[in-house]
Amino acid sequence: MQASGQLGEFLRSRRSRLSPEEAGVATYGGRRRVPGLRREELALLAGVSASYYARLEQGQATNASPEVLDALSRALRLDDTERRHLTGLAAGHRRPAARRPPPERIDPAVRQLVAALGDVPVLVLGRRLDVLAWNTAGHALFAGHLDPAVVDRPDRRPNMARLVFLDAHTRDLYVDWPTKARAVVATLRMASGQHPADPLLAALVGELAVRSPEFAAGWADHRVKAGGAAGYTMRHPVVGELTVTQQTLRTGDDQAVVVATTAPGSPSQAAMTLLVHAAVTGRATVRQPLPTYG
């Protein structure tokens, strides 16, 4: 998962998605052997030499300037998230190799926020999507089959990507599981561009790619996602079906506070209220052993 390889893969994936017609490139008919733009066509659009762009894709050029990256972003019609990802991958060449990082910790102010939200389901995810904290409602909604105290053990913390791809309970929780799965892969892809030298993140990606064909296919797609809000219909074993909006707030420590809300006055809000009440009174879950993810 070295930055040079990721940079080339990302450029190739975006080049293959952009047709000559979309880019305004004349083709003069004839059969094209590659999907999307050719290297030399993209280089021409970006105003760089074809040989330099080829080296960039091959990981042999590590000095792409902000101006070159901006020109490539415009030529490839990248959105803001993709532009940041491209910039992060290019900057990865200049970062020193990282040692094994220490366990992530939560700022006391974030813990206060989690506690203050009370009956609103909330969890805190680290940059590798490890679950660092949750309140009672968040535990009941997202992972009621797990021991709630497991998040306090850095060596045993559940990981949301593993849960989504390898845990049967979490997979069944989302009615449209493929959409949730794509969002998880895109979030990890964005993190890998920001932290290309993180050995634990690389190990997680490698494990999921080997153990989940769906993850491997999604990872090859090179989609990136920076958070925001997303709606999901969940099939909860305690209260049945409910639709929630999961909103992601970023902290200064590159952690994500995920808050789940429901529409006021909706059946989903009533179901959420029932779930939270059951969790608080101790009737929401049936404890199971910690997952082995397959």
C-alpha positions in Angstrom: 0.0 0.0 0.0 2.9 2.4 -0.8 1.9 5.9 -1.8 3.7 5.6 -5.2 1.7 2.5 -6.1 -1.6 4.0 -4.9 -1.0 7.2 -6.8 -0.5 5.4 -10.1 -3.5 3.1 -9.5 -5.7 6.0 -8.6 -4.7 8.0 -11.7 -5.2 4.9 -14.0 -8.6 4.2 -12.4 -9.8 7.8 -13.0 -8.3 7.9 -16.5 -10.1 4.8 -17.5 -13.5 6.2 -16.3 -13.3 9.4 -18.4 -14.3 9.0 -22.0 -12.8 11.0 -24.8 -16.2 12.6 -25.4 -16.5 13.7 -21.8 -13.0 15.2 -21.9 -13.5 16.9 -25.3 -10.9 14.8 -27.0 -11.3 14.1 -30.7 -11.0 10.4 -31.6 -11.5 10.5 -35.4 -13.3 7.2 -35.3 -11.5 3.8 -35.1 -11.4 1.2 -32.4 -9.7 2.1 -29.1 -7.9 -0.6 -27.2 -8.2 0.9 -23.8 -11.3 2.2 -21.9 -11.3 5.9 -21.2 -8.5 8.3 -22.0 -5.0 7.2 -23.2 -2.0 8.4 -21.2 -0.9 10.8 -23.9 -4.4 12.3 -24.1 -4.6 13.0 -20.4 -1.1 14.4 -20.4 -2.0 16.8 -23.2 -5.2 17.9 -21.4 -3.1 18.6 -18.2 -0.3 20.3 -20.0 2.5 17.9 -19.1 4.7 15.7 -21.2 3.5 12.2 -22.0 6.8 10.8 -20.7 6.5 12.6 -17.3 2.9 11.5 -16.9 3.8 7.9 -17.7 6.5 8.0 -15.0 4.0 9.4 -12.6 1.6 6.5 -13.2 4.5 4.1 -12.8 5.5 5.5 -9.5 8.9 6.7 -10.9 8.2 10.4 -10.5 7.8 11.7 -6.9 8.0 15.4 -7.4 4.6 16.4 -8.7 4.0 20.0 -8.0 0.7 21.5 -6.7 0.3 23.0 -10.1 0.6 19.6 -11.9 -1.8 18.0 -9.5 -4.3 20.8 -10.0 -4.0 20.4 -13.7 -4.5 16.6 -13.5 -7.5 17.1 -11.2 -9.1 19.5 -13.7 -8.4 17.2 -16.6 -9.8 14.2 -14.8 -12.8 16.2 -13.5 -12.2 15.1 -9.9 -14.5 16.3 -7.2 -13.2 17.9 -4.0 -12.8 14.7 -2.1 -10.9 13.1 -5.0 -8.7 16.1 -5.3 -7.7 15.9 -1.6 -7.1 12.2 -2.0 -4.8 12.8 -5.0 -2.9 15.5 -3.1 -2.5 13.2 -0.1 -1.1 10.4 -2.2 1.4 12.6 -3.9 2.5 14.0 -0.5 3.0 10.4 0.8 6.2 10.2 -1.2 7.7 12.8 1.1 6.6 11.3 4.4 9.1 9.2 6.5 8.3 5.6 7.1 6.1 5.2 10.2 6.7 2.9 13.1 3.8 0.8 14.5 1.5 3.5 15.9 0.3 3.5 19.5 -3.4 2.8 20.2 -5.6 5.7 19.4 -7.1 7.7 22.3 -10.1 9.8 22.6 -9.9 13.4 23.7 -11.8 14.1 26.9 -14.0 16.7 25.1 -15.1 14.0 22.6 -16.0 11.7 25.5 -18.1 14.5 27.0 -19.9 14.9 23.7 -20.6 11.1 23.5 -22.0 11.2 27.0 -24.0 14.4 26.4 -25.8 13.0 23.4 -27.6 10.5 25.7 -30.4 8.8 23.9 -29.0 9.6 20.5 -26.9 6.7 19.1 -23.3 7.7 18.7 -20.0 6.0 18.2 -16.4 7.2 17.7 -14.3 5.6 15.0 -10.5 5.9 14.6 -8.8 6.5 11.4 -8.8 2.7 10.6 -12.5 2.5 11.6 -11.7 0.9 15.0 -14.6 1.6 17.4 -13.0 3.7 20.1 -16.2 4.5 22.1 -20.0 4.4 22.0 -22.8 5.3 24.2 -25.5 2.9 25.3 -27.8 3.8 22.4 -25.0 3.5 19.9 -23.9 0.1 21.1 -27.6 -1.1 21.0 -28.1 0.2 17.4 -24.8 -0.8 15.8 -23.5 -3.8 17.7 -25.8 -5.0 20.4 -24.5 -8.5 20.0 -21.1 -7.5 21.3 -19.9 -6.9 24.9 -20.2 -3.1 25.3 -17.0 -3.0 27.4 -14.9 -4.3 24.5 -14.2 -0.8 23.2 -12.2 -0.1 26.4 -9.7 -2.8 25.4 -7.4 -1.4 22.7 -6.3 -4.9 21.7 -9.8 -6.2 21.2 -11.7 -3.2 19.9 -14.1 -4.1 17.1 -13.4 -2.6 13.7 -16.3 -1.3 11.7 -14.9 -2.5 8.3 -14.4 -6.0 9.7 -17.9 -6.0 11.1 -19.5 -4.8 7.8 -17.6 -7.4 5.7 -17.0 -10.3 8.0 -19.7 -10.3 10.7 -23.0 -11.8 9.9 -25.0 -9.7 12.4 -23.7 -6.4 11.0 -24.2 -7.6 7.4 -27.8 -8.4 8.1 -28.3 -5.1 9.8 -28.3 -3.1 6.6 -31.1 -3.7 4.1 -29.0 -2.3 1.3 -25.7 -3.8 2.4 -23.8 -3.2 -0.8 -24.3 0.6 -0.4 -23.0 0.5 3.2 -20.1 -1.7 2.0 -19.1 0.7 -0.7 -19.1 3.6 1.8 -16.8 1.7 4.2 -14.4 0.9 1.4 -14.4 4.5 0.2 -13.7 5.7 3.7 -10.8 3.3 4.1 -9.4 4.3 0.7 -9.5 8.0 1.7 -7.7 7.1 5.0 -5.0 5.1 3.1 -4.2 8.2 1.0 -3.8 10.3 4.1 -1.8 7.7 6.0 0.1 5.6 3.4 2.8 4.5 5.8 0.4 3.2 8.5 1.3 -0.5 8.9 -1.9 -1.3 10.8 -4.0 0.2 8.1 -2.1 -1.7 5.4 -2.6 -4.9 7.4 -6.3 -4.3 7.7 -6.7 -3.7 4.0 -4.7 -6.8 3.2 -6.8 -9.0 5.6 -10.1 -7.8 4.2 -8.9 -8.1 0.6 -8.0 -11.8 1.2 -11.1 -12.7 3.3 -13.8 -10.8 1.4 -14.1 -10.9 -2.4 -16.6 -8.0 -2.1 -14.0 -5.8 -0.3 -11.3 -6.7 -2.9 -13.6 -5.7 -5.7 -14.6 -2.5 -4.0 -10.9 -1.6 -3.2 -9.9 -2.0 -6.8 -12.6 0.6 -7.7 -10.6 3.4 -6.0 -13.7 5.4 -4.8 -13.0 7.8 -2.0 -15.3 9.2 0.6 -14.7 11.9 3.3 -17.7 11.4 5.5 -20.9 13.6 5.7 -24.4 12.3 6.0 -26.0 9.1 4.6 -29.3 7.4 5.0 -29.7 3.7 5.7 -32.6 1.4 6.3 -31.6 -1.0 9.1 -33.2 -4.4 9.9 -32.7 -4.4 13.7 -33.3 -7.7 15.5 -34.9 -6.0 18.6 -37.2 -3.4 17.0 -37.5 -4.3 13.4 -36.9 -2.0 10.4 -36.0 1.6 10.8 -34.5 4.3 8.6 -31.6 6.4 10.1 -29.4 9.2 9.0 -25.8 8.6 9.9 -23.9 11.9 10.2 -20.1 11.9 10.5 -18.3 14.7 12.3 -14.5 14.9 12.1 -12.4 15.7 15.1 -9.0 17.4 15.2 -7.4 14.0 15.9 -8.7 12.6 12.6 -11.4 10.6 14.3 -15.0 10.3 13.3 -18.0 10.9 15.5 -20.9 9.0 13.9 -24.4 10.1 15.1 -27.6 8.3 14.0 -30.9 10.2 13.9 -34.4 9.5 12.7 -37.1 11.7 11.2 -39.3 13.4 13.9 -42.6 11.7 14.3 -41.8 8.8 12.1 -42.2 5.1 12.8 -38.4 5.0 12.8 -38.2 7.5 15.6 -40.7 5.3 17.6 -38.6 2.3 16.9 -35.4 4.1 18.0 -37.1 5.2 21.2 -38.1 1.7 22.0 -34.6 0.4 21.3 -33.0 3.0 23.5 -35.4 2.2 26.3 -34.7 -1.5 26.0 -31.0 -0.9 26.1 -31.2 1.3 29.2 -33.3 -1.2 31.0 -31.1 -4.1 29.9 -33.5 -5.9 27.7 -32.1 -4.9 24.2 -29.5 -7.6 23.6 -28.5 -11.2 24.1 -24.8 -11.3 24.7 -22.7 -13.4 22.4 -19.0 -14.2 22.4 -16.7 -11.7 20.7 -16.7 -12.1 16.9 -13.9 -14.0 15.2 -14.8 -12.5 11.8 -15.1 -15.8 10.0 
